[in-house]
Amino acid sequence: MLITGSLQEFSLLEISHFIHQEKKTGLLKILASPKSPEASASTHYIWVSQGKLVAAAQQLNNQGLISLIQQYHWAGDRVVPKVAQMCPPEQPLGLYLRNQSVLKSQHLKHLFEVQLFQEVRILFQVKDIQFEFEQDVPLPRREMTGLTLPAISLNWVIEKLLILQEIFELRNLLPDNSYSSSKSEFFCNQVLHLLDIAFFHSLNFSLFAQKNSIGRLSQFIDLYYLPYDLPRSMPNQGVSCALV
């Protein structure tokens, strides 16, 4: 069964609440309307299982998670693809890599949050957006970290991003004399940058946490002024995700 519509007709809150309450399993696609000036924007894919978010990607080639891991250089460039080839087809790749000591639990938590953020950022970059929800689609185990979040948390993160965007404006952190789309792109890139900083400084912050005060969100933006370092190993940190 395929459900389609526009985010002008159905809000993300309604969609995520439907998936969460009905414990749906399937694939949510978010894409620019064909009539939109940004019609060429890529499609964003989010998979859900029993009402929970389990994976996200920008393509359907099963290479998104591997590519993301390689960006962080936590293991040799050849190690992850080689070990991934031995992953049983029924097991989430992230859990398999953790069990093989290629990754740590805190790596999976950060990867999962980045996965999801990269796919919801289109909501800030494109005004006219459509969605498609196809039920009972097979889960992409090679894109799965093995962590889950309630589908309703998509709405929580959008609420926080709207507040963060306002704080960016108030602090004059967005580029001047730019088109709205350029500012949105810059904002999303900076949030992703801040998520990395929070992780590598071993701070307990998640956009997908149900509650974050305005003060807490302001502290998150304060990370903008911290040095950005990429240590090869990090102590454990907390993000509210559950294992599949």
C-alpha positions in Angstrom: 0.0 0.0 0.0 1.3 3.4 -1.0 0.3 6.6 0.8 1.2 9.9 -0.9 0.6 13.6 -0.2 2.1 17.0 0.4 3.5 18.4 3.6 1.1 21.3 3.0 -1.8 18.9 3.3 -0.4 16.6 6.1 2.2 17.9 8.6 5.2 15.9 9.6 3.6 15.6 13.0 0.6 13.9 11.5 2.7 11.6 9.4 5.1 10.6 12.2 2.2 10.2 14.7 0.4 7.9 12.2 3.5 5.7 11.8 4.2 5.7 15.6 0.6 5.0 16.7 -0.1 2.4 14.1 3.3 0.7 14.5 3.8 0.9 10.7 6.7 -0.8 8.9 7.9 0.6 5.6 9.8 3.3 3.7 9.1 7.1 4.0 10.3 9.1 1.0 10.6 12.9 1.3 11.2 14.8 -2.0 10.7 18.1 -3.7 7.4 18.6 -5.6 7.9 18.3 -9.4 6.5 21.9 -9.6 9.1 23.2 -7.1 12.1 25.3 -8.2 14.2 22.7 -6.3 12.6 19.8 -8.2 16.0 18.3 -8.9 16.7 17.9 -5.2 17.5 14.3 -4.3 14.9 12.0 -2.7 15.5 11.3 1.1 14.7 7.9 2.5 13.7 7.0 6.0 12.9 3.4 7.0 10.6 2.5 9.9 9.9 -0.8 11.6 6.9 -1.3 14.0 6.6 2.5 14.4 10.3 3.1 15.0 13.0 4.8 12.9 15.6 2.3 12.0 17.7 3.8 9.1 18.0 6.7 6.7 19.9 7.3 3.4 19.9 9.5 0.3 20.2 6.5 -2.1 19.0 2.9 -2.4 22.4 1.4 -3.1 23.1 0.1 0.4 26.3 2.1 0.6 25.2 5.1 2.7 26.2 3.8 6.1 29.6 2.5 4.9 30.3 5.8 3.2 29.4 7.7 6.4 31.6 5.5 8.5 34.6 6.1 6.2 34.2 9.9 6.5 35.1 9.6 10.2 38.2 7.5 9.7 37.4 5.3 12.7 38.8 2.3 10.8 41.0 1.8 7.7 39.3 2.6 4.4 39.5 -1.1 3.4 38.5 -2.6 6.8 34.8 -1.6 6.9 33.9 -2.7 3.3 35.8 -6.0 3.9 34.2 -6.8 7.2 30.8 -5.7 5.8 31.0 -8.4 3.2 30.9 -11.0 6.0 27.8 -9.5 7.7 24.9 -12.0 7.8 22.0 -10.6 5.7 19.5 -10.6 8.6 21.8 -8.6 10.9 22.1 -4.8 11.0 25.5 -3.8 9.7 26.2 -1.4 12.5 25.7 -4.1 15.2 27.9 -6.5 13.3 30.7 -4.0 13.0 30.4 -3.3 16.7 30.5 -7.0 17.5 33.6 -7.4 15.4 35.2 -4.5 17.4 35.4 -2.3 14.3 33.1 0.3 15.9 32.0 1.2 19.4 28.5 1.7 20.7 29.0 5.5 20.9 30.0 5.5 17.2 26.7 3.9 16.3 24.7 6.4 18.2 26.4 9.3 16.4 26.1 7.7 13.0 22.4 7.1 13.6 21.7 10.7 14.5 23.7 12.0 11.6 21.9 9.6 9.2 18.5 10.9 10.3 19.5 14.5 10.4 20.9 14.4 6.8 17.5 13.2 5.6 15.2 15.7 7.4 17.4 18.7 6.5 15.5 18.8 3.2 12.6 20.3 5.1 14.7 23.4 5.7 16.0 23.6 2.1 12.9 23.0 0.0 9.6 24.8 0.5 7.2 22.6 -1.6 7.7 19.0 -0.4 5.9 15.8 -1.1 6.0 12.5 0.8 5.4 8.9 -0.1 5.0 6.1 2.5 5.2 2.5 1.1 4.3 -0.1 3.7 6.0 -3.4 4.3 9.2 -2.6 2.4 12.1 -4.9 3.3 14.5 -3.2 5.8 17.9 -2.3 4.5 20.2 -4.1 6.9 23.3 -2.7 5.4 22.0 0.9 6.2 21.0 0.0 9.8 23.1 0.8 12.8 20.9 -1.5 14.9 19.5 1.5 16.9 15.9 2.7 16.9 13.9 5.8 17.8 10.2 6.5 18.0 8.9 7.8 14.7 7.3 10.7 16.6 10.9 12.0 17.3 11.0 13.3 13.8 8.7 16.1 15.0 10.8 16.7 18.1 13.9 17.3 16.0 12.1 19.7 13.6 10.9 21.8 16.6 14.5 22.0 17.9 15.9 23.0 14.5 13.4 25.8 14.1 14.5 27.2 17.5 18.2 26.7 16.6 17.6 28.6 13.3 16.1 31.5 15.2 19.1 31.6 17.6 21.5 31.5 14.6 19.6 34.6 13.2 19.8 36.4 16.5 23.5 35.8 16.8 24.2 36.8 13.2 25.7 33.4 12.5 24.1 33.2 9.1 25.7 34.7 6.0 24.6 38.2 5.0 23.3 39.1 1.5 22.5 35.5 0.7 19.4 33.8 -0.8 17.1 32.1 1.6 18.1 28.7 0.2 21.8 29.5 0.7 21.2 30.4 4.3 19.2 27.2 4.9 22.0 25.1 3.4 24.6 26.9 5.5 22.5 26.5 8.6 22.1 22.7 8.0 25.8 22.3 7.4 26.6 24.2 10.6 24.2 22.0 12.7 25.9 18.9 11.3 29.3 20.4 12.2 28.0 21.1 15.7 26.8 17.6 16.1 30.2 16.3 15.3 31.8 18.8 17.8 29.4 17.7 20.5 30.3 14.1 19.9 34.0 14.5 19.7 34.0 16.5 22.9 32.0 13.7 24.5 29.0 15.9 25.3 25.6 14.4 25.9 23.5 16.2 23.3 20.9 14.8 20.9 18.5 16.6 18.6 16.3 13.6 18.9 15.9 13.9 22.7 12.3 14.6 23.6 13.2 17.6 25.8 15.9 20.2 25.3 15.4 23.7 26.9 16.2 26.9 25.0 19.2 27.3 27.3 20.4 23.8 26.4 20.0 24.6 22.7 21.9 27.9 23.1 24.7 25.9 24.8 24.7 23.6 21.8 25.4 26.7 19.5 28.1 27.8 21.9 30.1 24.8 20.6 30.5 26.8 17.4 33.3 28.6 19.2 35.1 25.5 20.4 38.1 24.0 18.6 37.1 21.2 16.2 39.3 18.1 16.8 38.8 14.6 15.6 40.3 12.1 18.1 40.4 8.5 16.9 38.7 7.2 20.0 36.2 8.7 22.4 34.8 7.8 25.8 31.2 6.6 26.0 28.4 9.2 25.8 24.7 8.9 26.1 22.1 9.2 23.3 18.6 7.9 23.8 18.4 5.3 21.1 17.4 1.6 21.6 18.9 -1.5 20.0 16.7 -3.4 17.6 
